Amino acid sequence: MLIIGGGATGTGIARDLALRGVRCILVEQGDINAGTSGANHGLLHSGARYVSSDQGSAIECREEGALLKQMAPQCIDDAGGLFVAVEGDDEKYVAEFPHLCSECGIPVKELDLKEARELEPVLSDKLIAAYAVNDASIDPFKLSLENIAQAQELGCTLLRFTKVIGFEKKNNKIQATHLQDTVTGEKIIIDANQVVNASGAWAGEVAALAGVKIDIICSKGSLLVTHNRITDRVVNRLRASANADILVPGGTVSILGTTSIRIENLNQVYPTVEEVDAMVGEAVKMIPALENARFIRAYAGVRPLVGSRTASDDRNVSRSFALIDHTDDGLENFVSISGGKLTTYRLMAEKTADLVCGHLGVSKPCLTRTEPLPETQPGKWTQPGLAPKLWMQKHEPEDILLCECEMVPKSVVDSIVDAIRKQDGQPDLKAISLRSRIGKGACQGTFCGVRVTAYLFDQGELTFDQCLAGLREFLGKRWHGQYPTLWDKQLVQSELLEALYCGLFGLEL
Ligand SMILES: Cc1cc2nc3c(=O)[nH]c(=O)nc-3n(C[C@H](O)[C@H](O)[C@H](O)COP(=O)(O)OP(=O)(O)OC[C@H]3O[C@@H](n4cnc5c(N)ncnc54)[C@H](O)[C@@H]3O)c2cc1C
């Protein structure tokens, strides 16, 4: 079995199939979560967000959210959530909300406004309604890293930085898949019995390589990260989906989003100044404190919405997923899965695995409903606060901090290097930051970027040229996220970063 795409869906499929004893290879053009799974809000939906627009998705989210809280608790902060309306919001929508939640079986509790403001003191004093729901936040990096780690332990092969560039077809089947190493340029060919296209927003492009068509709308959404955690709970604006409706706690920070802008070019996905301005301007109506909050970064991801390109508002296209058996298109061993939510990744994986196991004649049932996702070494250090907690409890004097904002010591970097090596990969700054909190704090890599790179050089992991190239790439990526947030303290921080990297290392982009 060949799985294309190393996001939540692809890694979830790899784990599901590995638990059923199916031999798989997962290929990913970048690193794990290089696509939308690494650029979303991290909200484990209770389903309440969709009760008015898409009840099918609302019910799917309710069921999967509850199941994931039991099966993958280490990835979830079960913070709870509020839906709040402010003066001027649509009162008809507000009045219908509890009834619609009940129709979808979603638990909801009306709060009096004083109680809501006691729970979250930063809420506006112009509230007109507040409800409590079972929203939570989920760490998408930990989730995918742990899914693939278990799949690998059970025999799955992971090929990162390996891109599908073409297919050979014979007798209504994919005969061979052509791939290219995106670092070295080396080409390889894989013969697989079945091919699963789990490439998210790229599913249309990958399907086109196989000569089949999928109608995918790509909708960009941008998000903003605050310097500290603004609310304990997820806070949703109680109205039909619009910009800047949701603030999700992400460990020590909060994430504000999002927007919805249709795009065609998947390689140019960046947050813009206009989006950031619009989001802050809107969100302050719900949480006035956001006006003066320090935002450390923005980022953007792409929603693959499988549906009609003629829809007038992409927010109205179904958030459910599409599982397509391309037998009907004349390809018997090619399946595509796209759309859906991070919240429903496990269900998407289960349904995909059921379909391909049917093709292969494998009768073993899905185990991910009942087998908890094991905690693993590769996924351990994405958790905010864990490294400092363990370091403060006990550490050797020479185990100095390489990242001071998030308090990540040398020993954690060593453990991640080890995990990357076991995945047959090259440890570098980018790969280490994906698997830890490095570069995620207020300094955005100003100090930890150079320290971790120098440490890798000292350890003989990287050559001098690799160090500079890695720093340039890391800072370039961070810059796209910092650029739209350059005011107040973050502007000062960015000036310091520029002085250090351009002044000392000549790393002008
Ligand atoms: C702004 C935003 C906010 C969101 N917030 C939430 C939320 O709070 N809660 C929630 O439940 N959902 C949320 N979602 C939706 C959720 O993030 C996605 O549904 C989910 O991450 C999709 O995962 P995936 O694995 O299907 O796709 P992806 O994560 O995009 O994975 C596809 C992978 O395929 C790889 N790939 C592509 N082409 C090739 C190729 N030719 N060869 C090899 N590999 C290839 C890509 O590099 C990519 O890593 C949000 C989405 C957006 C855009």
The ligand as an SDF file (V2000), in Angstrom:
LIG
                    3D

 53 58  0  0  0  0  0  0  0  0999 V2000
   -6.8990   27.9580    8.5500 C   0  0  0  0  0  0  0  0  0  0  0  0
   -7.3960   26.5820    8.8910 C   0  0  0  0  0  0  0  0  0  0  0  0
   -7.8330   26.3020   10.1650 C   0  0  0  0  0  0  0  0  0  0  0  0
   -8.3060   25.0320   10.4750 C   0  0  0  0  0  0  0  0  0  0  0  0
   -8.6720   24.7760   11.7460 N   0  0  0  0  0  0  0  0  0  0  0  0
   -9.1270   23.5480   12.0800 C   0  0  0  0  0  0  0  0  0  0  0  0
   -9.4950   23.2760   13.4150 C   0  0  0  0  0  0  0  0  0  0  0  0
   -9.3410   24.1140   14.2920 O   0  0  0  0  0  0  0  0  0  0  0  0
   -9.9990   22.0570   13.6960 N   0  0  0  0  0  0  0  0  0  0  0  0
  -10.1510   21.0920   12.7450 C   0  0  0  0  0  0  0  0  0  0  0  0
  -10.6550   20.0270   13.0800 O   0  0  0  0  0  0  0  0  0  0  0  0
   -9.7750   21.3040   11.4610 N   0  0  0  0  0  0  0  0  0  0  0  0
   -9.2670   22.5090   11.1110 C   0  0  0  0  0  0  0  0  0  0  0  0
   -8.8730   22.7590    9.8310 N   0  0  0  0  0  0  0  0  0  0  0  0
   -8.9210   21.6680    8.8560 C   0  0  0  0  0  0  0  0  0  0  0  0
   -7.7520   20.6890    9.0370 C   0  0  0  0  0  0  0  0  0  0  0  0
   -6.5660   21.3730    9.3320 O   0  0  0  0  0  0  0  0  0  0  0  0
   -7.5520   19.8680    7.7650 C   0  0  0  0  0  0  0  0  0  0  0  0
   -8.7850   19.3070    7.4010 O   0  0  0  0  0  0  0  0  0  0  0  0
   -6.5430   18.7390    7.9600 C   0  0  0  0  0  0  0  0  0  0  0  0
   -5.3630   19.1950    8.5610 O   0  0  0  0  0  0  0  0  0  0  0  0
   -6.2280   18.1000    6.6210 C   0  0  0  0  0  0  0  0  0  0  0  0
   -5.2730   17.0860    6.8240 O   0  0  0  0  0  0  0  0  0  0  0  0
   -4.7760   16.2300    5.6060 P   0  0  0  0  0  0  0  0  0  0  0  0
   -3.8100   15.2500    6.1260 O   0  0  0  0  0  0  0  0  0  0  0  0
   -5.9640   15.6860    4.8680 O   0  0  0  0  0  0  0  0  0  0  0  0
   -4.0660   17.2730    4.6390 O   0  0  0  0  0  0  0  0  0  0  0  0
   -2.6090   17.9260    4.8030 P   0  0  0  0  0  0  0  0  0  0  0  0
   -2.2630   18.1320    6.2090 O   0  0  0  0  0  0  0  0  0  0  0  0
   -2.5620   19.1140    3.9010 O   0  0  0  0  0  0  0  0  0  0  0  0
   -1.6470   16.7910    4.2580 O   0  0  0  0  0  0  0  0  0  0  0  0
   -1.4500   16.5400    2.8980 C   0  0  0  0  0  0  0  0  0  0  0  0
    0.0240   16.3100    2.6880 C   0  0  0  0  0  0  0  0  0  0  0  0
    0.2430   15.8400    1.3640 O   0  0  0  0  0  0  0  0  0  0  0  0
    1.5130   16.2950    0.9650 C   0  0  0  0  0  0  0  0  0  0  0  0
    1.6050   16.2200   -0.4960 N   0  0  0  0  0  0  0  0  0  0  0  0
    0.9520   16.9880   -1.3970 C   0  0  0  0  0  0  0  0  0  0  0  0
    1.2940   16.6540   -2.6450 N   0  0  0  0  0  0  0  0  0  0  0  0
    2.1910   15.6420   -2.5440 C   0  0  0  0  0  0  0  0  0  0  0  0
    2.9210   14.8870   -3.4910 C   0  0  0  0  0  0  0  0  0  0  0  0
    2.8160   15.0990   -4.8130 N   0  0  0  0  0  0  0  0  0  0  0  0
    3.7750   13.9240   -3.0420 N   0  0  0  0  0  0  0  0  0  0  0  0
    3.9310   13.7030   -1.7130 C   0  0  0  0  0  0  0  0  0  0  0  0
    3.2580   14.4110   -0.7730 N   0  0  0  0  0  0  0  0  0  0  0  0
    2.3850   15.3650   -1.1680 C   0  0  0  0  0  0  0  0  0  0  0  0
    1.5620   17.7190    1.5120 C   0  0  0  0  0  0  0  0  0  0  0  0
    2.8970   18.1900    1.6340 O   0  0  0  0  0  0  0  0  0  0  0  0
    0.8460   17.5840    2.8310 C   0  0  0  0  0  0  0  0  0  0  0  0
    1.7310   17.4520    3.9400 O   0  0  0  0  0  0  0  0  0  0  0  0
   -8.3750   24.0140    9.4840 C   0  0  0  0  0  0  0  0  0  0  0  0
   -7.9270   24.3030    8.1950 C   0  0  0  0  0  0  0  0  0  0  0  0
   -7.4330   25.5760    7.9000 C   0  0  0  0  0  0  0  0  0  0  0  0
   -6.9230   25.8580    6.5380 C   0  0  0  0  0  0  0  0  0  0  0  0
  1  2  1  0
  2  3  1  0
  2 52  2  0
  3  4  2  0
  4  5  1  0
  4 50  1  0
  5  6  2  0
  6  7  1  0
  6 13  1  0
  7  8  2  0
  7  9  1  0
  9 10  1  0
 10 11  2  0
 10 12  1  0
 12 13  2  0
 13 14  1  0
 14 15  1  0
 14 50  1  0
 15 16  1  0
 16 17  1  0
 16 18  1  0
 18 19  1  0
 18 20  1  0
 20 21  1  0
 20 22  1  0
 22 23  1  0
 23 24  1  0
 24 25  2  0
 24 26  1  0
 24 27  1  0
 27 28  1  0
 28 29  2  0
 28 30  1  0
 28 31  1  0
 31 32  1  0
 32 33  1  0
 33 34  1  0
 33 48  1  0
 34 35  1  0
 35 36  1  0
 35 46  1  0
 36 37  1  0
 36 45  1  0
 37 38  2  0
 38 39  1  0
 39 40  1  0
 39 45  2  0
 40 41  1  0
 40 42  2  0
 42 43  1  0
 43 44  2  0
 44 45  1  0
 46 47  1  0
 46 48  1  0
 48 49  1  0
 50 51  2  0
 51 52  1  0
 52 53  1  0
M  END
$$$$
